[in-house]
Amino acid sequence: MILNVRKNFCTLLLATAIALSGASILSFAQKSATASTYKIGYFNLALVKASYPEAAESEILRAQADAQLKREVDESNKRLDKARTDKKSPDEIKKLSEQLQIEINAKQKALAELVQSANNSATEKILATVNAVAKDRGLDIIVDGAGVFAGGVKILENGVDVTDDIVKRLSPAQTNLRTQPAAK
């Protein structure tokens, strides 16, 4: 008898838990879209990065770091090949390989941190500039035009292109990159 009561209680408890979890899941269901009016701007992030010296320098730094790391790996492989050619013992080759791998990993980590730091600094300045342009132009939303995968045409047709404003603020010497007259 106690077993049946316990079984019925467990069944009731489980049913209640399922019902409550279902109710809580429904409370987190997505709301349906509502019509709202927003002032939208867009910009070309690739163009901004290309025209902003700090961002361009971080890309150059990344390419240099990749090249340096490749040279380090090539040099390590040459050292391993030389050890094999010199008929070093398998233990010596294994120890050398482990040592070289540790060195490569340390260099890779240091270079990645350096590149990430430079990239973060440039990204933060671009973000601050985008926010300042949004405020000055009275825009509610600014998106990277190349990053819109659906509805991009509507943004381009109804939004404001603020690429030049952002470029001018980041690099005052750069002016109107996309509409400069052709050289004669």
Buried (B, 14 or more C-beta within 10 A) or exposed (E): EEEEEEEEEEEEEEEEEEEEEEEEEEEEEEEEEEEEEEBBBBBBBEBBBBBBEBBBEBBEBBEEBEEEBEEBBEEBEEBBEEBEEEEBEEEEBEEBBEEBEEEBEEBBEEBEEBBEEBBEBBBEBBEEBBEEBBEEEEBEEBBBBEEBEEEBEEBEEEBBBBBBBBBBBBBEEBEEBEEEEEEE
